[in-house]
Amino acid sequence: MNICVYCASSQKIDQKYVELAASVGARLAERGHTLVSGGATVSCMGAVTRAARAAGGRTVGVIPQALVDIEIADRDSDELIVTADMRERKGVMDARSDAFLVLPGGIGTLEELFEIWTARVLGLHDRPLVILDPWGLYRPLRRLIEDMYEAGFTRPDVFDAIAWTSTLDEAFAALEGSTVRVTPTAEEIGESLPNP
């Protein structure tokens, strides 16, 4: 299966997020999957691809020319696809993927998440979409979606279209179509979250 991983490119984040990305890359390869990523060498993007290759996995990087020009392209990818712009990049990543895994990230990661999530809610695809959030970065987002639902802005299937997980085991069970215990609601979580 080709699994697209959306994650951070920021180099200012806590190292635990980079280590999480590396764990994901290694697990993905160990389970025989191909990684589809943003094709950069920095931060979590670089960590997930390096770990996948180190574990014997195949990597497909998709990166716009503007980022190649500033020399952050992962030229060690088994396949590096250079696109004209960010919109084309997202389209290629979507087309090449059988499932989507969202790690903690910034506004670029959120943009990717919302595009794939919206398409799934609209019935434009039925591929697995999973958030792996061990430390609760996305708790406010989940609360916001719940509030939007209560106010009538979203459909009930907005919740069915995504799995919120907090461990690698949960995330890969959801990606691979197994039964998964999704993370409880924000109110149920409280302040303590398990390590991945």
C-alpha positions as CSV (number, residue, x, y, z in Angstrom):
1,M,0.0,0.0,0.0
2,N,1.2,3.5,-0.7
3,I,0.8,5.6,2.4
4,C,1.0,9.4,2.2
5,V,2.4,11.0,5.4
6,Y,1.7,14.6,6.0
7,C,4.1,16.1,8.6
8,A,6.2,19.1,9.6
9,S,9.1,20.8,7.8
10,S,9.8,23.2,10.7
11,Q,13.2,22.9,12.2
12,K,12.1,24.7,15.4
13,I,10.0,22.0,16.8
14,D,10.6,19.6,19.8
15,Q,12.8,16.6,18.8
16,K,10.0,14.3,20.0
17,Y,8.0,15.1,16.8
18,V,11.0,14.3,14.6
19,E,11.5,11.0,16.5
20,L,7.8,10.2,16.0
21,A,8.2,10.7,12.2
22,A,11.2,8.4,12.2
23,S,9.2,5.7,14.1
24,V,6.4,6.1,11.5
25,G,8.8,5.7,8.6
26,A,10.4,2.6,10.1
27,R,7.1,1.0,10.9
28,L,5.7,1.8,7.5
29,A,8.6,0.1,5.8
30,E,8.6,-2.9,8.2
31,R,5.0,-3.5,7.2
32,G,5.8,-3.5,3.5
33,H,4.3,-0.2,2.5
34,T,5.6,2.5,0.2
35,L,6.0,6.0,1.6
36,V,4.6,9.0,-0.3
37,S,5.9,12.3,1.2
38,G,6.6,15.9,0.5
39,G,10.0,15.1,-0.9
40,A,12.0,17.4,1.5
41,T,15.0,16.5,3.6
42,V,14.3,18.7,6.6
43,S,12.6,18.1,10.0
44,C,9.9,15.4,10.1
45,M,9.7,15.1,6.4
46,G,13.4,14.1,6.2
47,A,13.1,11.9,9.3
48,V,10.2,9.8,8.0
49,T,11.9,9.2,4.6
50,R,15.3,8.4,5.9
51,A,13.9,5.9,8.5
52,A,11.7,4.3,5.8
53,R,14.7,3.7,3.5
54,A,16.9,2.5,6.4
55,A,14.2,-0.1,7.2
56,G,14.2,-1.2,3.5
57,G,11.2,0.7,2.4
58,R,10.5,2.4,-0.9
59,T,10.0,6.2,-0.9
60,V,8.3,8.5,-3.3
61,G,8.9,12.2,-2.8
62,V,6.8,14.9,-4.4
63,I,8.2,18.5,-4.2
64,P,7.6,21.7,-6.1
65,Q,10.4,23.2,-8.1
66,A,10.6,26.3,-5.8
67,L,11.7,24.0,-3.0
68,V,14.1,22.1,-5.2
69,D,15.7,25.5,-6.0
70,I,16.5,26.1,-2.3
71,E,18.1,22.7,-2.1
72,I,15.9,20.8,0.3
73,A,14.8,18.1,-2.2
74,D,15.3,14.5,-1.0
75,R,17.4,13.4,-4.0
76,D,17.8,9.9,-2.3
77,S,14.1,9.1,-2.9
78,D,13.5,6.0,-5.0
79,E,11.3,8.3,-7.0
80,L,11.4,12.1,-6.8
81,I,8.6,13.9,-8.6
82,V,9.1,17.6,-9.2
83,T,5.9,19.6,-9.6
84,A,5.3,23.1,-10.9
85,D,3.7,24.3,-7.7
86,M,2.2,23.4,-4.3
87,R,-1.3,22.7,-5.8
88,E,0.1,20.2,-8.3
89,R,2.2,18.6,-5.5
90,K,-0.9,17.9,-3.4
91,G,-2.7,16.5,-6.4
92,V,0.2,14.1,-7.2
93,M,0.5,13.0,-3.6
94,D,-3.3,12.3,-3.5
95,A,-3.2,10.4,-6.8
96,R,-0.3,8.2,-5.7
97,S,-1.7,7.3,-2.3
98,D,-3.9,4.5,-1.0
99,A,-4.1,6.0,2.6
100,F,-3.2,9.2,4.4
101,L,-1.5,9.6,7.8
102,V,-1.3,13.0,9.4
103,L,1.4,13.7,12.0
104,P,1.7,16.9,14.1
105,G,2.5,19.8,11.8
106,G,1.8,23.4,11.0
107,I,-0.5,25.2,8.6
108,G,0.8,23.4,5.5
109,T,0.0,20.1,7.2
110,L,-3.5,21.4,8.1
111,E,-4.1,22.5,4.6
112,E,-3.3,18.9,3.3
113,L,-5.4,17.4,6.1
114,F,-8.5,19.5,5.3
115,E,-8.3,19.0,1.6
116,I,-8.2,15.2,1.9
117,W,-10.8,15.2,4.8
118,T,-13.2,17.4,2.8
119,A,-12.9,15.1,-0.2
120,R,-13.7,12.1,1.9
121,V,-16.7,13.7,3.6
122,L,-18.0,14.6,0.1
123,G,-17.6,11.0,-1.1
124,L,-14.9,11.8,-3.6
125,H,-12.7,9.0,-2.1
126,D,-13.0,6.3,0.6
127,R,-9.3,5.9,1.5
128,P,-8.3,5.7,5.1
129,L,-7.4,9.1,6.7
130,V,-5.7,8.9,10.1
131,I,-4.3,11.4,12.5
132,L,-1.5,10.3,14.8
133,D,-1.4,12.8,17.7
134,P,0.3,11.3,20.8
135,W,0.7,14.7,22.6
136,G,-2.6,16.3,21.8
137,L,-1.5,19.1,19.5
138,Y,-4.7,18.6,17.5
139,R,-7.0,18.6,20.5
140,P,-8.2,22.2,19.9
141,L,-8.9,21.3,16.3
142,R,-11.0,18.3,17.3
143,R,-12.9,20.5,19.8
144,L,-13.5,23.1,17.0
145,I,-14.9,20.4,14.6
146,E,-17.2,19.1,17.4
147,D,-18.4,22.7,18.0
148,M,-18.9,23.2,14.3
149,Y,-21.0,20.1,14.2
150,E,-23.1,21.2,17.2
151,A,-23.7,24.5,15.4
152,G,-24.8,22.7,12.2
153,F,-21.8,23.6,10.0
154,T,-20.6,20.0,9.4
155,R,-22.2,16.7,8.6
156,P,-22.2,13.8,11.0
157,D,-20.0,11.8,8.7
158,V,-17.2,14.3,9.3
159,F,-16.3,12.1,12.3
160,D,-16.6,8.8,10.3
161,A,-14.2,10.1,7.7
162,I,-11.2,10.2,10.0
163,A,-9.6,8.2,12.7
164,W,-7.9,10.1,15.6
165,T,-5.2,7.9,17.1
166,S,-2.5,8.4,19.7
167,T,-0.2,5.3,19.2
168,L,1.6,3.8,16.2
169,D,-0.4,0.6,16.7
170,E,-3.7,2.4,16.6
171,A,-2.6,4.4,13.5
172,F,-1.5,1.4,11.5
173,A,-4.5,-0.6,12.4
174,A,-6.7,2.2,11.1
175,L,-4.6,2.6,7.9
176,E,-4.7,-1.1,7.2
177,G,-8.4,-1.4,7.8
178,S,-8.3,-3.2,11.1
179,T,-10.6,-2.4,14.0
180,V,-9.1,0.5,15.9
181,R,-9.8,2.2,19.1
182,V,-9.8,5.9,18.3
183,T,-8.7,8.5,20.7
184,P,-11.4,9.6,23.1
185,T,-13.0,13.1,22.8
186,A,-11.0,16.1,24.1
187,E,-13.0,16.1,27.3
188,E,-12.3,12.4,27.9
189,I,-8.6,12.8,27.2
190,G,-8.0,15.4,29.9
191,E,-4.4,16.5,30.1
192,S,-2.6,13.1,29.9
193,L,-1.8,11.4,26.6
194,P,0.2,8.2,26.1
195,N,3.6,8.1,24.4
196,P,3.5,6.5,20.9
